[in-house]
Amino acid sequence: MTKKRIAGACLLLMLSLQGTISQASSGASELKPYSQISWNYLKTLTGFGPRNFGSPGYTKTLELLQEVGKKYADAVEVQPFVFPGDNGEKLTMSNVVMRFKGTKKGRPILLGTHFDTRPFADEESHPALRSRPILGANDGGSATAVLLALAEYLHQHKPERSVELVFFDGEDFGEKGSGENLLGSMHYASQLRKQNMEDWPYCVIIIDMIGDRELEIFKETHSVKSASWLLDIIYGIAEKEKIPQFRPQSKYTIFDDHYPFIGLGIPSVVLIDFDYPHWHKMTDTLDKCSPESLFAVFFVVVKALGEI
């Protein structure tokens, strides 16, 4: 049995015996419904089909993000930006920002993910599949589902520090090596440069690919350099609550949506499981994900908001 399967089996056993991550955990029973809420959002997203730029699923996802934002957030903003496509074509993409006012003053926490999915399955071994868009249940879907569930939670539970949920467009847009990736987060960071630094996020937490049934989230190396104190909070909570999906060792150097913010000097981390055999493949489907994985990340992030 692999290490991932051992970790997953331990969590499933723990959940079956205790009914949640830990009955002793503060507020665990209150948070438990968000396991199903997150999972329902993921089923909805994958039901839209591939959600790459310009697809019907992409349009439906943008509509869902705005609908949820208008229902639960204190303010919702669609942040359009133009990217030059092939042959001089101008492509209009959109970040979606949900803002939740805190009960205390201070710079906000930015929680982000990308909602777009890969327009081509470039990691497939068969050439005929490499031009087809992926469903992106885990890559693009899982973290979006968790943040949508967080919108519901934050509507009911005012955070102490203000929170911005940001859904980035264009993270998975371009071909490998093209530099046409992280488009939404780079645009967002460029807009921050025009603002007073006192209005910048206090810190940034990006989540990506966190739905894997055999979830293991190691510490990413850029994140360690940028905000080791923030990782200490997150992994300290996971250790205290005995959540095995969070592995305290450092592994992988990844250029994800946290990277443009690191360039601004904002403490930024990414929570990601990059040991995912279905990455950028047609097999990245709902059956490869689990509500337990979504809830483990939701739980830790909620607890971290109370300690940052």
ChimeraX commands (.cxc) that place a marker at each C-alpha (Angstrom):
marker #1 position 0.00,0.00,0.00 radius 0.5
marker #1 position 1.34,3.44,-0.92 radius 0.5
marker #1 position 1.94,6.21,1.61 radius 0.5
marker #1 position -0.95,8.15,0.10 radius 0.5
marker #1 position -3.32,5.21,0.47 radius 0.5
marker #1 position -2.20,4.65,4.05 radius 0.5
marker #1 position -2.91,8.32,4.84 radius 0.5
marker #1 position -6.25,8.16,3.08 radius 0.5
marker #1 position -7.22,4.95,4.85 radius 0.5
marker #1 position -6.31,6.47,8.21 radius 0.5
marker #1 position -8.50,9.47,7.55 radius 0.5
marker #1 position -11.45,7.37,6.36 radius 0.5
marker #1 position -11.15,5.18,9.46 radius 0.5
marker #1 position -10.98,8.23,11.69 radius 0.5
marker #1 position -14.02,9.76,10.01 radius 0.5
marker #1 position -16.02,6.55,10.24 radius 0.5
marker #1 position -15.23,6.15,13.92 radius 0.5
marker #1 position -15.66,9.77,14.94 radius 0.5
marker #1 position -18.00,11.22,12.33 radius 0.5
marker #1 position -15.70,14.17,11.58 radius 0.5
marker #1 position -12.05,15.14,11.72 radius 0.5
marker #1 position -12.08,15.12,15.50 radius 0.5
marker #1 position -14.96,15.38,17.92 radius 0.5
marker #1 position -12.58,17.15,20.28 radius 0.5
marker #1 position -11.85,19.81,17.67 radius 0.5
marker #1 position -13.33,23.20,18.41 radius 0.5
marker #1 position -16.34,23.77,16.16 radius 0.5
marker #1 position -15.88,20.49,14.23 radius 0.5
marker #1 position -19.57,19.59,14.33 radius 0.5
marker #1 position -20.47,23.10,13.20 radius 0.5
marker #1 position -18.14,22.82,10.21 radius 0.5
marker #1 position -19.09,19.29,9.16 radius 0.5
marker #1 position -21.99,20.34,6.84 radius 0.5
marker #1 position -19.47,22.17,4.68 radius 0.5
marker #1 position -18.02,18.83,3.62 radius 0.5
marker #1 position -21.19,18.14,1.64 radius 0.5
marker #1 position -21.53,21.77,0.58 radius 0.5
marker #1 position -18.02,21.70,-0.93 radius 0.5
marker #1 position -18.70,18.38,-2.62 radius 0.5
marker #1 position -21.98,19.63,-4.08 radius 0.5
marker #1 position -20.18,22.61,-5.59 radius 0.5
marker #1 position -17.59,20.30,-7.13 radius 0.5
marker #1 position -20.31,18.14,-8.65 radius 0.5
marker #1 position -21.95,21.26,-10.06 radius 0.5
marker #1 position -18.67,22.50,-11.56 radius 0.5
marker #1 position -17.79,19.19,-13.17 radius 0.5
marker #1 position -21.36,19.01,-14.44 radius 0.5
marker #1 position -20.57,22.10,-16.52 radius 0.5
marker #1 position -17.93,20.11,-18.39 radius 0.5
marker #1 position -14.48,21.54,-19.23 radius 0.5
marker #1 position -14.19,25.15,-18.06 radius 0.5
marker #1 position -11.37,26.42,-20.25 radius 0.5
marker #1 position -11.55,29.97,-21.58 radius 0.5
marker #1 position -14.38,30.53,-24.04 radius 0.5
marker #1 position -16.13,27.21,-23.43 radius 0.5
marker #1 position -19.79,26.87,-22.32 radius 0.5
marker #1 position -18.55,25.51,-18.99 radius 0.5
marker #1 position -16.36,28.57,-18.52 radius 0.5
marker #1 position -19.34,30.88,-19.01 radius 0.5
marker #1 position -21.47,28.87,-16.59 radius 0.5
marker #1 position -18.69,28.96,-13.99 radius 0.5
marker #1 position -18.38,32.75,-14.21 radius 0.5
marker #1 position -22.14,33.01,-13.75 radius 0.5
marker #1 position -22.02,30.69,-10.71 radius 0.5
marker #1 position -19.19,32.66,-9.08 radius 0.5
marker #1 position -21.09,35.92,-9.46 radius 0.5
marker #1 position -24.33,34.35,-8.23 radius 0.5
marker #1 position -22.67,32.98,-5.08 radius 0.5
marker #1 position -20.83,36.25,-4.52 radius 0.5
marker #1 position -23.99,38.33,-4.74 radius 0.5
marker #1 position -25.75,35.97,-2.35 radius 0.5
marker #1 position -23.11,35.68,0.36 radius 0.5
marker #1 position -20.36,38.32,0.07 radius 0.5
marker #1 position -20.45,41.90,1.34 radius 0.5
marker #1 position -19.28,42.92,-2.12 radius 0.5
marker #1 position -18.50,41.07,-5.36 radius 0.5
marker #1 position -16.42,42.42,-8.21 radius 0.5
marker #1 position -15.72,41.09,-11.67 radius 0.5
marker #1 position -12.23,42.25,-12.65 radius 0.5
marker #1 position -11.87,42.02,-16.46 radius 0.5
marker #1 position -8.51,42.17,-18.17 radius 0.5
marker #1 position -7.38,41.83,-21.76 radius 0.5
marker #1 position -4.80,39.29,-22.93 radius 0.5
marker #1 position -3.38,39.41,-26.47 radius 0.5
marker #1 position -4.16,36.15,-28.18 radius 0.5
marker #1 position -2.97,34.72,-31.48 radius 0.5
marker #1 position -3.08,36.89,-34.58 radius 0.5
marker #1 position -3.46,40.04,-32.49 radius 0.5
marker #1 position -6.81,38.92,-31.10 radius 0.5
marker #1 position -7.72,40.52,-27.77 radius 0.5
marker #1 position -9.12,38.05,-25.25 radius 0.5
marker #1 position -11.11,39.43,-22.31 radius 0.5
marker #1 position -10.70,37.30,-19.20 radius 0.5
marker #1 position -12.14,37.92,-15.75 radius 0.5
marker #1 position -11.12,37.47,-12.14 radius 0.5
marker #1 position -13.96,37.34,-9.63 radius 0.5
marker #1 position -13.43,38.85,-6.18 radius 0.5
marker #1 position -15.69,38.29,-3.16 radius 0.5
marker #1 position -15.09,40.58,-0.19 radius 0.5
marker #1 position -16.05,39.86,3.41 radius 0.5
marker #1 position -15.64,42.61,6.00 radius 0.5
marker #1 position -13.89,41.69,9.23 radius 0.5
marker #1 position -14.95,42.65,12.72 radius 0.5
marker #1 position -11.57,44.30,13.32 radius 0.5
marker #1 position -9.45,46.72,11.34 radius 0.5
marker #1 position -6.47,45.56,9.36 radius 0.5
marker #1 position -5.34,44.49,5.93 radius 0.5
marker #1 position -7.29,41.56,4.44 radius 0.5
marker #1 position -6.30,37.96,3.93 radius 0.5
marker #1 position -6.46,36.93,0.29 radius 0.5
marker #1 position -7.61,33.37,-0.31 radius 0.5
marker #1 position -7.34,32.45,-3.95 radius 0.5
marker #1 position -7.55,29.76,-6.58 radius 0.5
marker #1 position -7.94,29.47,-10.34 radius 0.5
marker #1 position -11.32,28.48,-11.76 radius 0.5
marker #1 position -10.24,27.82,-15.34 radius 0.5
marker #1 position -9.30,24.36,-16.59 radius 0.5
marker #1 position -6.62,23.21,-19.01 radius 0.5
marker #1 position -7.66,23.69,-22.67 radius 0.5
marker #1 position -5.60,20.69,-23.76 radius 0.5
marker #1 position -4.60,17.42,-22.10 radius 0.5
marker #1 position -0.91,17.90,-22.80 radius 0.5
marker #1 position 0.23,15.23,-20.32 radius 0.5
marker #1 position -1.61,12.43,-22.14 radius 0.5
marker #1 position 0.61,9.77,-23.73 radius 0.5
marker #1 position -1.67,9.36,-26.76 radius 0.5
marker #1 position -1.22,12.20,-29.27 radius 0.5
marker #1 position -4.90,12.15,-30.26 radius 0.5
marker #1 position -5.91,13.17,-26.71 radius 0.5
marker #1 position -3.44,16.01,-26.23 radius 0.5
marker #1 position -5.55,18.61,-28.01 radius 0.5
marker #1 position -8.70,17.90,-26.01 radius 0.5
marker #1 position -9.74,20.01,-22.96 radius 0.5
marker #1 position -9.68,18.34,-19.55 radius 0.5
marker #1 position -12.59,18.18,-17.12 radius 0.5
marker #1 position -10.36,19.41,-14.30 radius 0.5
marker #1 position -12.25,17.95,-11.35 radius 0.5
marker #1 position -9.18,18.35,-9.17 radius 0.5
marker #1 position -7.18,20.91,-11.17 radius 0.5
marker #1 position -9.51,23.90,-11.31 radius 0.5
marker #1 position -12.53,22.33,-9.66 radius 0.5
marker #1 position -11.61,21.17,-6.15 radius 0.5
marker #1 position -10.21,24.43,-4.80 radius 0.5
marker #1 position -12.95,26.47,-6.49 radius 0.5
marker #1 position -15.51,24.31,-4.70 radius 0.5
marker #1 position -13.81,24.85,-1.34 radius 0.5
marker #1 position -13.71,28.63,-1.79 radius 0.5
marker #1 position -17.39,28.68,-2.77 radius 0.5
marker #1 position -18.19,26.78,0.43 radius 0.5
marker #1 position -16.03,29.30,2.32 radius 0.5
marker #1 position -18.20,32.08,0.91 radius 0.5
marker #1 position -21.21,30.48,2.57 radius 0.5
marker #1 position -19.30,30.02,5.81 radius 0.5
marker #1 position -18.01,33.60,5.93 radius 0.5
marker #1 position -21.52,34.90,5.31 radius 0.5
marker #1 position -22.64,33.16,8.51 radius 0.5
marker #1 position -19.43,33.69,10.52 radius 0.5
marker #1 position -17.86,37.13,10.31 radius 0.5
marker #1 position -14.05,36.86,10.25 radius 0.5
marker #1 position -11.95,39.04,12.55 radius 0.5
marker #1 position -9.68,40.11,9.70 radius 0.5
marker #1 position -11.33,40.96,6.39 radius 0.5
marker #1 position -11.13,38.24,3.75 radius 0.5
marker #1 position -11.02,38.40,-0.03 radius 0.5
marker #1 position -11.88,35.25,-1.96 radius 0.5
marker #1 position -10.33,35.64,-5.40 radius 0.5
marker #1 position -11.07,33.31,-8.30 radius 0.5
marker #1 position -8.32,33.78,-10.88 radius 0.5
marker #1 position -8.77,33.33,-14.60 radius 0.5
marker #1 position -6.13,32.14,-17.03 radius 0.5
marker #1 position -3.88,30.17,-14.67 radius 0.5
marker #1 position -3.94,27.17,-17.01 radius 0.5
marker #1 position -4.34,29.00,-20.33 radius 0.5
marker #1 position -1.15,28.67,-22.36 radius 0.5
marker #1 position 1.04,25.89,-23.59 radius 0.5
marker #1 position 3.90,24.64,-21.46 radius 0.5
marker #1 position 6.83,27.03,-21.68 radius 0.5
marker #1 position 4.81,29.77,-23.37 radius 0.5
marker #1 position 4.64,32.02,-20.32 radius 0.5
marker #1 position 0.91,32.36,-20.91 radius 0.5
marker #1 position -0.08,31.15,-17.47 radius 0.5
marker #1 position -0.93,32.76,-14.11 radius 0.5
marker #1 position -2.64,35.47,-16.15 radius 0.5
marker #1 position -5.31,36.40,-13.61 radius 0.5
marker #1 position -3.01,36.53,-10.61 radius 0.5
marker #1 position -0.40,38.52,-12.54 radius 0.5
marker #1 position -3.08,41.04,-13.51 radius 0.5
marker #1 position -4.33,41.23,-9.92 radius 0.5
marker #1 position -0.80,41.81,-8.63 radius 0.5
marker #1 position -0.19,44.48,-11.28 radius 0.5
marker #1 position -3.28,46.35,-10.09 radius 0.5
marker #1 position -2.00,46.24,-6.52 radius 0.5
marker #1 position 1.12,48.10,-7.63 radius 0.5
marker #1 position -1.13,51.06,-8.42 radius 0.5
marker #1 position -2.57,51.10,-4.89 radius 0.5
marker #1 position -1.26,52.24,-1.55 radius 0.5
marker #1 position 0.67,49.41,0.08 radius 0.5
marker #1 position -1.47,49.85,3.18 radius 0.5
marker #1 position -4.36,48.44,1.13 radius 0.5
marker #1 position -2.46,45.36,-0.04 radius 0.5
marker #1 position -3.35,41.92,1.36 radius 0.5
marker #1 position -1.77,41.08,4.69 radius 0.5
marker #1 position -0.97,37.64,3.31 radius 0.5
marker #1 position -2.01,35.35,0.46 radius 0.5
marker #1 position -3.09,31.71,0.65 radius 0.5
marker #1 position -3.57,29.94,-2.70 radius 0.5
marker #1 position -5.16,26.51,-2.83 radius 0.5
marker #1 position -4.94,24.31,-5.91 radius 0.5
marker #1 position -5.44,20.62,-6.64 radius 0.5
marker #1 position -6.60,19.68,-3.14 radius 0.5
marker #1 position -9.33,17.15,-3.99 radius 0.5
marker #1 position -7.20,14.06,-4.64 radius 0.5
marker #1 position -8.55,10.99,-2.83 radius 0.5
marker #1 position -5.00,10.27,-1.68 radius 0.5
marker #1 position -4.30,13.84,-0.68 radius 0.5
marker #1 position -0.83,14.81,0.60 radius 0.5
marker #1 position 0.01,18.51,0.87 radius 0.5
marker #1 position 3.73,19.09,1.36 radius 0.5
marker #1 position 5.29,22.49,2.01 radius 0.5
marker #1 position 6.13,24.16,-1.31 radius 0.5
marker #1 position 9.60,25.73,-1.39 radius 0.5
marker #1 position 8.69,29.25,-2.59 radius 0.5
marker #1 position 6.08,29.30,0.17 radius 0.5
marker #1 position 8.64,28.33,2.80 radius 0.5
marker #1 position 10.89,31.22,1.75 radius 0.5
marker #1 position 8.05,33.73,1.49 radius 0.5
marker #1 position 6.00,32.98,4.61 radius 0.5
marker #1 position 7.31,30.22,6.85 radius 0.5
marker #1 position 5.34,31.76,9.74 radius 0.5
marker #1 position 2.10,31.32,7.78 radius 0.5
marker #1 position 2.91,27.69,7.01 radius 0.5
marker #1 position 3.67,27.18,10.71 radius 0.5
marker #1 position 0.14,28.32,11.53 radius 0.5
marker #1 position -1.45,26.11,8.87 radius 0.5
marker #1 position 0.57,22.98,9.56 radius 0.5
marker #1 position 0.41,23.55,13.30 radius 0.5
marker #1 position -3.38,23.39,13.08 radius 0.5
marker #1 position -3.22,20.24,10.97 radius 0.5
marker #1 position -0.88,18.60,13.50 radius 0.5
marker #1 position -3.02,19.63,16.45 radius 0.5
marker #1 position -6.20,18.37,14.80 radius 0.5
marker #1 position -4.48,15.18,13.54 radius 0.5
marker #1 position -5.22,15.83,9.88 radius 0.5
marker #1 position -2.86,13.48,7.99 radius 0.5
marker #1 position -3.19,15.10,4.55 radius 0.5
marker #1 position -0.85,17.93,5.58 radius 0.5
marker #1 position 2.73,16.68,5.44 radius 0.5
marker #1 position 5.27,18.94,7.22 radius 0.5
marker #1 position 8.17,18.12,4.89 radius 0.5
marker #1 position 9.14,20.48,2.06 radius 0.5
marker #1 position 8.63,19.22,-1.49 radius 0.5
marker #1 position 8.41,20.75,-4.98 radius 0.5
marker #1 position 9.05,24.23,-6.30 radius 0.5
marker #1 position 5.92,25.39,-8.08 radius 0.5
marker #1 position 5.04,28.54,-9.99 radius 0.5
marker #1 position 1.40,28.92,-9.04 radius 0.5
marker #1 position -0.88,31.89,-8.38 radius 0.5
marker #1 position 1.04,32.75,-5.20 radius 0.5
marker #1 position 4.15,33.66,-7.17 radius 0.5
marker #1 position 3.10,37.12,-8.49 radius 0.5
marker #1 position 2.34,38.16,-4.91 radius 0.5
marker #1 position 5.69,36.90,-3.67 radius 0.5
marker #1 position 7.19,39.25,-6.25 radius 0.5
marker #1 position 5.48,42.13,-4.44 radius 0.5
marker #1 position 6.91,41.05,-1.11 radius 0.5
marker #1 position 3.53,39.92,0.23 radius 0.5
marker #1 position 3.80,36.78,2.41 radius 0.5
marker #1 position 2.26,34.13,0.14 radius 0.5
marker #1 position 1.86,30.35,0.15 radius 0.5
marker #1 position 0.28,27.68,-2.00 radius 0.5
marker #1 position -1.37,24.53,-0.64 radius 0.5
marker #1 position -1.18,21.93,-3.40 radius 0.5
marker #1 position -0.78,18.19,-3.91 radius 0.5
marker #1 position 1.41,17.93,-6.99 radius 0.5
marker #1 position 1.71,14.14,-6.71 radius 0.5
marker #1 position -1.39,13.71,-8.85 radius 0.5
marker #1 position -1.12,11.13,-11.65 radius 0.5
marker #1 position -4.09,12.61,-13.55 radius 0.5
marker #1 position -2.62,16.13,-13.84 radius 0.5
marker #1 position -3.46,17.67,-17.24 radius 0.5
marker #1 position -5.06,14.41,-18.38 radius 0.5
marker #1 position -8.53,13.39,-19.49 radius 0.5
marker #1 position -8.70,11.20,-16.38 radius 0.5
marker #1 position -8.89,14.21,-13.99 radius 0.5
marker #1 position -12.51,13.38,-13.20 radius 0.5
marker #1 position -14.81,13.52,-10.18 radius 0.5
marker #1 position -14.17,9.91,-9.14 radius 0.5
marker #1 position -10.52,10.82,-8.43 radius 0.5
marker #1 position -11.65,13.28,-5.73 radius 0.5
marker #1 position -13.29,12.89,-2.33 radius 0.5
marker #1 position -15.34,15.04,0.05 radius 0.5
marker #1 position -12.95,14.08,2.87 radius 0.5
marker #1 position -10.05,15.75,1.07 radius 0.5
marker #1 position -12.05,18.90,0.38 radius 0.5
marker #1 position -13.17,19.09,3.98 radius 0.5
marker #1 position -9.67,18.58,5.38 radius 0.5
marker #1 position -8.51,21.70,3.53 radius 0.5
marker #1 position -11.68,23.66,4.30 radius 0.5
marker #1 position -11.31,22.84,7.99 radius 0.5
marker #1 position -7.66,23.86,8.24 radius 0.5
marker #1 position -8.19,27.09,6.28 radius 0.5
marker #1 position -11.14,28.11,8.48 radius 0.5
marker #1 position -9.11,27.50,11.61 radius 0.5
marker #1 position -6.15,29.40,10.15 radius 0.5
marker #1 position -8.32,32.46,9.52 radius 0.5
marker #1 position -8.86,32.68,13.24 radius 0.5
marker #1 position -5.13,32.68,13.99 radius 0.5
marker #1 position -3.71,34.98,11.34 radius 0.5
marker link #1:1,2 radius 0.2
marker link #1:2,3 radius 0.2
marker link #1:3,4 radius 0.2
marker link #1:4,5 radius 0.2
marker link #1:5,6 radius 0.2
marker link #1:6,7 radius 0.2
marker link #1:7,8 radius 0.2
marker link #1:8,9 radius 0.2
marker link #1:9,10 radius 0.2
marker link #1:10,11 radius 0.2
marker link #1:11,12 radius 0.2
marker link #1:12,13 radius 0.2
marker link #1:13,14 radius 0.2
marker link #1:14,15 radius 0.2
marker link #1:15,16 radius 0.2
marker link #1:16,17 radius 0.2
marker link #1:17,18 radius 0.2
marker link #1:18,19 radius 0.2
marker link #1:19,20 radius 0.2
marker link #1:20,21 radius 0.2
marker link #1:21,22 radius 0.2
marker link #1:22,23 radius 0.2
marker link #1:23,24 radius 0.2
marker link #1:24,25 radius 0.2
marker link #1:25,26 radius 0.2
marker link #1:26,27 radius 0.2
marker link #1:27,28 radius 0.2
marker link #1:28,29 radius 0.2
marker link #1:29,30 radius 0.2
marker link #1:30,31 radius 0.2
marker link #1:31,32 radius 0.2
marker link #1:32,33 radius 0.2
marker link #1:33,34 radius 0.2
marker link #1:34,35 radius 0.2
marker link #1:35,36 radius 0.2
marker link #1:36,37 radius 0.2
marker link #1:37,38 radius 0.2
marker link #1:38,39 radius 0.2
marker link #1:39,40 radius 0.2
marker link #1:40,41 radius 0.2
marker link #1:41,42 radius 0.2
marker link #1:42,43 radius 0.2
marker link #1:43,44 radius 0.2
marker link #1:44,45 radius 0.2
marker link #1:45,46 radius 0.2
marker link #1:46,47 radius 0.2
marker link #1:47,48 radius 0.2
marker link #1:48,49 radius 0.2
marker link #1:49,50 radius 0.2
marker link #1:50,51 radius 0.2
marker link #1:51,52 radius 0.2
marker link #1:52,53 radius 0.2
marker link #1:53,54 radius 0.2
marker link #1:54,55 radius 0.2
marker link #1:55,56 radius 0.2
marker link #1:56,57 radius 0.2
marker link #1:57,58 radius 0.2
marker link #1:58,59 radius 0.2
marker link #1:59,60 radius 0.2
marker link #1:60,61 radius 0.2
marker link #1:61,62 radius 0.2
marker link #1:62,63 radius 0.2
marker link #1:63,64 radius 0.2
marker link #1:64,65 radius 0.2
marker link #1:65,66 radius 0.2
marker link #1:66,67 radius 0.2
marker link #1:67,68 radius 0.2
marker link #1:68,69 radius 0.2
marker link #1:69,70 radius 0.2
marker link #1:70,71 radius 0.2
marker link #1:71,72 radius 0.2
marker link #1:72,73 radius 0.2
marker link #1:73,74 radius 0.2
marker link #1:74,75 radius 0.2
marker link #1:75,76 radius 0.2
marker link #1:76,77 radius 0.2
marker link #1:77,78 radius 0.2
marker link #1:78,79 radius 0.2
marker link #1:79,80 radius 0.2
marker link #1:80,81 radius 0.2
marker link #1:81,82 radius 0.2
marker link #1:82,83 radius 0.2
marker link #1:83,84 radius 0.2
marker link #1:84,85 radius 0.2
marker link #1:85,86 radius 0.2
marker link #1:86,87 radius 0.2
marker link #1:87,88 radius 0.2
marker link #1:88,89 radius 0.2
marker link #1:89,90 radius 0.2
marker link #1:90,91 radius 0.2
marker link #1:91,92 radius 0.2
marker link #1:92,93 radius 0.2
marker link #1:93,94 radius 0.2
marker link #1:94,95 radius 0.2
marker link #1:95,96 radius 0.2
marker link #1:96,97 radius 0.2
marker link #1:97,98 radius 0.2
marker link #1:98,99 radius 0.2
marker link #1:99,100 radius 0.2
marker link #1:100,101 radius 0.2
marker link #1:101,102 radius 0.2
marker link #1:102,103 radius 0.2
marker link #1:103,104 radius 0.2
marker link #1:104,105 radius 0.2
marker link #1:105,106 radius 0.2
marker link #1:106,107 radius 0.2
marker link #1:107,108 radius 0.2
marker link #1:108,109 radius 0.2
marker link #1:109,110 radius 0.2
marker link #1:110,111 radius 0.2
marker link #1:111,112 radius 0.2
marker link #1:112,113 radius 0.2
marker link #1:113,114 radius 0.2
marker link #1:114,115 radius 0.2
marker link #1:115,116 radius 0.2
marker link #1:116,117 radius 0.2
marker link #1:117,118 radius 0.2
marker link #1:118,119 radius 0.2
marker link #1:119,120 radius 0.2
marker link #1:120,121 radius 0.2
marker link #1:121,122 radius 0.2
marker link #1:122,123 radius 0.2
marker link #1:123,124 radius 0.2
marker link #1:124,125 radius 0.2
marker link #1:125,126 radius 0.2
marker link #1:126,127 radius 0.2
marker link #1:127,128 radius 0.2
marker link #1:128,129 radius 0.2
marker link #1:129,130 radius 0.2
marker link #1:130,131 radius 0.2
marker link #1:131,132 radius 0.2
marker link #1:132,133 radius 0.2
marker link #1:133,134 radius 0.2
marker link #1:134,135 radius 0.2
marker link #1:135,136 radius 0.2
marker link #1:136,137 radius 0.2
marker link #1:137,138 radius 0.2
marker link #1:138,139 radius 0.2
marker link #1:139,140 radius 0.2
marker link #1:140,141 radius 0.2
marker link #1:141,142 radius 0.2
marker link #1:142,143 radius 0.2
marker link #1:143,144 radius 0.2
marker link #1:144,145 radius 0.2
marker link #1:145,146 radius 0.2
marker link #1:146,147 radius 0.2
marker link #1:147,148 radius 0.2
marker link #1:148,149 radius 0.2
marker link #1:149,150 radius 0.2
marker link #1:150,151 radius 0.2
marker link #1:151,152 radius 0.2
marker link #1:152,153 radius 0.2
marker link #1:153,154 radius 0.2
marker link #1:154,155 radius 0.2
marker link #1:155,156 radius 0.2
marker link #1:156,157 radius 0.2
marker link #1:157,158 radius 0.2
marker link #1:158,159 radius 0.2
marker link #1:159,160 radius 0.2
marker link #1:160,161 radius 0.2
marker link #1:161,162 radius 0.2
marker link #1:162,163 radius 0.2
marker link #1:163,164 radius 0.2
marker link #1:164,165 radius 0.2
marker link #1:165,166 radius 0.2
marker link #1:166,167 radius 0.2
marker link #1:167,168 radius 0.2
marker link #1:168,169 radius 0.2
marker link #1:169,170 radius 0.2
marker link #1:170,171 radius 0.2
marker link #1:171,172 radius 0.2
marker link #1:172,173 radius 0.2
marker link #1:173,174 radius 0.2
marker link #1:174,175 radius 0.2
marker link #1:175,176 radius 0.2
marker link #1:176,177 radius 0.2
marker link #1:177,178 radius 0.2
marker link #1:178,179 radius 0.2
marker link #1:179,180 radius 0.2
marker link #1:180,181 radius 0.2
marker link #1:181,182 radius 0.2
marker link #1:182,183 radius 0.2
marker link #1:183,184 radius 0.2
marker link #1:184,185 radius 0.2
marker link #1:185,186 radius 0.2
marker link #1:186,187 radius 0.2
marker link #1:187,188 radius 0.2
marker link #1:188,189 radius 0.2
marker link #1:189,190 radius 0.2
marker link #1:190,191 radius 0.2
marker link #1:191,192 radius 0.2
marker link #1:192,193 radius 0.2
marker link #1:193,194 radius 0.2
marker link #1:194,195 radius 0.2
marker link #1:195,196 radius 0.2
marker link #1:196,197 radius 0.2
marker link #1:197,198 radius 0.2
marker link #1:198,199 radius 0.2
marker link #1:199,200 radius 0.2
marker link #1:200,201 radius 0.2
marker link #1:201,202 radius 0.2
marker link #1:202,203 radius 0.2
marker link #1:203,204 radius 0.2
marker link #1:204,205 radius 0.2
marker link #1:205,206 radius 0.2
marker link #1:206,207 radius 0.2
marker link #1:207,208 radius 0.2
marker link #1:208,209 radius 0.2
marker link #1:209,210 radius 0.2
marker link #1:210,211 radius 0.2
marker link #1:211,212 radius 0.2
marker link #1:212,213 radius 0.2
marker link #1:213,214 radius 0.2
marker link #1:214,215 radius 0.2
marker link #1:215,216 radius 0.2
marker link #1:216,217 radius 0.2
marker link #1:217,218 radius 0.2
marker link #1:218,219 radius 0.2
marker link #1:219,220 radius 0.2
marker link #1:220,221 radius 0.2
marker link #1:221,222 radius 0.2
marker link #1:222,223 radius 0.2
marker link #1:223,224 radius 0.2
marker link #1:224,225 radius 0.2
marker link #1:225,226 radius 0.2
marker link #1:226,227 radius 0.2
marker link #1:227,228 radius 0.2
marker link #1:228,229 radius 0.2
marker link #1:229,230 radius 0.2
marker link #1:230,231 radius 0.2
marker link #1:231,232 radius 0.2
marker link #1:232,233 radius 0.2
marker link #1:233,234 radius 0.2
marker link #1:234,235 radius 0.2
marker link #1:235,236 radius 0.2
marker link #1:236,237 radius 0.2
marker link #1:237,238 radius 0.2
marker link #1:238,239 radius 0.2
marker link #1:239,240 radius 0.2
marker link #1:240,241 radius 0.2
marker link #1:241,242 radius 0.2
marker link #1:242,243 radius 0.2
marker link #1:243,244 radius 0.2
marker link #1:244,245 radius 0.2
marker link #1:245,246 radius 0.2
marker link #1:246,247 radius 0.2
marker link #1:247,248 radius 0.2
marker link #1:248,249 radius 0.2
marker link #1:249,250 radius 0.2
marker link #1:250,251 radius 0.2
marker link #1:251,252 radius 0.2
marker link #1:252,253 radius 0.2
marker link #1:253,254 radius 0.2
marker link #1:254,255 radius 0.2
marker link #1:255,256 radius 0.2
marker link #1:256,257 radius 0.2
marker link #1:257,258 radius 0.2
marker link #1:258,259 radius 0.2
marker link #1:259,260 radius 0.2
marker link #1:260,261 radius 0.2
marker link #1:261,262 radius 0.2
marker link #1:262,263 radius 0.2
marker link #1:263,264 radius 0.2
marker link #1:264,265 radius 0.2
marker link #1:265,266 radius 0.2
marker link #1:266,267 radius 0.2
marker link #1:267,268 radius 0.2
marker link #1:268,269 radius 0.2
marker link #1:269,270 radius 0.2
marker link #1:270,271 radius 0.2
marker link #1:271,272 radius 0.2
marker link #1:272,273 radius 0.2
marker link #1:273,274 radius 0.2
marker link #1:274,275 radius 0.2
marker link #1:275,276 radius 0.2
marker link #1:276,277 radius 0.2
marker link #1:277,278 radius 0.2
marker link #1:278,279 radius 0.2
marker link #1:279,280 radius 0.2
marker link #1:280,281 radius 0.2
marker link #1:281,282 radius 0.2
marker link #1:282,283 radius 0.2
marker link #1:283,284 radius 0.2
marker link #1:284,285 radius 0.2
marker link #1:285,286 radius 0.2
marker link #1:286,287 radius 0.2
marker link #1:287,288 radius 0.2
marker link #1:288,289 radius 0.2
marker link #1:289,290 radius 0.2
marker link #1:290,291 radius 0.2
marker link #1:291,292 radius 0.2
marker link #1:292,293 radius 0.2
marker link #1:293,294 radius 0.2
marker link #1:294,295 radius 0.2
marker link #1:295,296 radius 0.2
marker link #1:296,297 radius 0.2
marker link #1:297,298 radius 0.2
marker link #1:298,299 radius 0.2
marker link #1:299,300 radius 0.2
marker link #1:300,301 radius 0.2
marker link #1:301,302 radius 0.2
marker link #1:302,303 radius 0.2
marker link #1:303,304 radius 0.2
marker link #1:304,305 radius 0.2
marker link #1:305,306 radius 0.2
marker link #1:306,307 radius 0.2
marker link #1:307,308 radius 0.2
view
